[in-house]
Amino acid sequence: MGERPRKVLVAGGGPVGALTALSLHRRGWEAEIWESREDPRGKDTRITNLRSINLAISSRGLEALRSVDPSLAEEFLGDAIPMKGRMIHHVDGKQESQIYDPIHSQCINSISRPILNQRLLEALPDEIKIRFNTKLSRIDFRSNTAWGIGPDAKEVLPGQEHDDGKIGGQGGTDSKGKSKMKEDSEGTGFDLIIGCDGSWSKVRTEMMRVERVDFSQSFIPHAYIELHMPADKAKAGGYAIDKNHLHIWPRHSFMLIGLPNKDGSFTLTLFLPFSSLDSIDTRDKARTFFVENFPTAVAIVGEDLLLDDFEKNPRGNLVTINVSPISWSSHALLLGDASHSMVPFYGQGLNCGLEDVRVLNSYLTSHDISPTTTLPLGQTDPILSVALAAYSRDREADLRAICELALQNYTEMRSHVLSPWHHLRRVLDAALSFVLPSPKPANLSLTEAFPTKRVKGWTSLYEMVTFRPDVGYAEALRRENWQKEVVGIMATISGVGVAGGVGLGTFLLARRFLSKRL
C-alpha cells in the first residue's frame, strides 16, 4: 500500500474538538469533525441553551491556542474581557476586591462559550471536513469504521439496535408517526478517532467495549441555574457593576457568581443544593430567598426579571468524571470533558481541555509520529500506540489533580473567601512570592509538555494553576501541600489567635532589621 495521510475523525465540534482537528491538520493529517449541533458559523452568538456557564480562559488555554496558531490567542483576547480579581459582595452591600495577582497583574478572561466555539470553527480551513447535525452511532474497531446518525443517512426503526451496537432496518415512522433516527448507509474509515464529545462521550462508551477502562462519576449535591443581568444603558460602557472582576456573592452553603459579556450584560449563575432548591417551590419563596441573600443583585437586575429567569431556566447537574486509560491502541483517544469532566469552580475545564491538545502534540513530536502512513485502516500502528499510551499514562495524574482542585475551590469560593484565615494566607503568599520568587521558563518546549518538573521558590496555588502552563496540575497540588505544611509550622511557632499576629509581625520586623544590618 502506498503512503497516505493519517486520517483522524474527531467526535465533537466544541472548542476542544475544533482545536484538535486544526492541530492535527497543521501536522499534515487528514481531519474530519462530526458535530451533533447545527452549524454556528455566521450566526447570532447570543443564542444560548442556558446550560453553559461563561468561560474563563487563562494562560493554559491561551498557550494551547498559541501552540497551534499564535493569532488565535490574540483574536480571542479581543473578544474577551479581562478580570483582574474576585469582587466579593457581602449581604450588607459592601464590596471587597481580591486581586488574583497583585505582583504581576495577570488576569483571567471572560468569554462566552458560543463566541469561542464560533470563532474556532470559523478558523478551520476548508480542507477539514465538518459534518454538523451528525451524532456518532457506533464504531467497529476491527476495521476502524464509524457510523453516524445524521440528516443524510437511512432511517432505522427503534428497537433494532443490537447488543453489538449494530443498527439495522429500513426506516419509516413509528405508530405515532414520529420520524426515526438515521444512520449512515456506509461507514467512515479512520486511523484514529478522538472523542471530544463531552461528559457523556459516545467514543468513550464504544472504547469501553474493547478495552478495560476504569470509569467513575460523582455528582455534587448542588444544581446550577443560569440567570441574566442586563446592560445598564445609563452607565458608561453599559456595565452595572465593575466589568473587570469575577463577581461572587458567597453565602457559605451556596453562592451566586457573575461574569461580564461584551454587550455590557453579566451572565449570572446560581449554585444551590438541590435540597434547598426543592424547598423554593413558589414565586413568593423565591422572592424572599433572593431579597434576603442577594439584595444588591436583585436591586440591579430587578425582581421580576430575576424571578422569571429562576422559574423558567433549566436546572443543571455538576459532575466529576475520571477515566483511565484515556487511549486504546493506536485507534482511540479521549480529550476534554470526555476524559476529565470537572466542576467549574476553578475555571479550568476549558483551559485543561485545550491544554490536552498542546500536551498531545508534544508527545506526537517527541515520538516522531509521521503525518503519513502505509498501513491499511484498522491495522495497529505500534509507534503511535506507544505515543498515545505514554500521553494517557503521564496525563492521568494531572487530570485527577485538577478535578480534585476544582471540587476544593467550590468551598473556597462560597465560604473560605469570607474567612480571615483566607486573607492572611493571601497576604503570606504575596509576601513570600515577592521575597522568594518562582522562576518561569521563557518558552514552552515542543517536545516537553511541562518543563518545570519541580516548582522552586514560593508561589500561590492559584498562580500555579491559572498562570503557570509550564507546571502540571499534579505538581501544583504537590507544591501547595508542601507550602501548607510550611504555613502550618509558621503558625505553630508564632502561636495562635492574637499571638499569631504578633509573632508574624515580630518575624517581619526582625527580618527587616537583619536585612538592613546585613
PyMOL commands that set and color helices and strands:
alter all, ss='L'
color gray80, all
select helices_A, chain A and resi 15-26+59-68+70-79+113-122+202-207+236-238+274-279+283-293+295-301+303-312+337-340+344-346+349-366+382-414+416-418+420-435+461-467+473-494+497-517
alter helices_A, ss='H'
color red, helices_A
select strands_A, chain A and resi 4-5+7-11+30-34+55-57+81-83+85-89+95-99+108-111+129-131+135-140+145-155+182-183+188-189+192-195+214-219+222-229+245-250+255-260+266-273+319-324+327-328+332-334+372-373
alter strands_A, ss='S'
color yellow, strands_A
deselect
rebuild
show_as cartoon
